Amino acid sequence: MSTKINKVKKYIKSMQHKVVEVTKDHYTIDNGDVYEHQFEIDENITVDEFKKLLDNAKETIISTLNNIEDEGK
């Protein structure tokens, strides 16, 4: 399982897309992909504020994967 976790962590760490637009319903990244929000979001959130949310989520996922990996040792 450690190999799968490492692959996922590597992929997540490599994700470097730039958020170019945020609305109350979705956000758009620099390659044109549009993603619907999976949670309620402040209608007045800025792109920079939203980017911070995404960065924090990314770090939380990596930390959780590290914990799972450590438990398996």
Protein Blocks (a to p, Z undefined) as FASTA:
>chain_A
ZZmmmmmmmmmmmpccdcfbdcfkbccdfkopacddfbdcdfkbcfklmmmmmmmmmmmm
mmmmmmmmmmmZZ
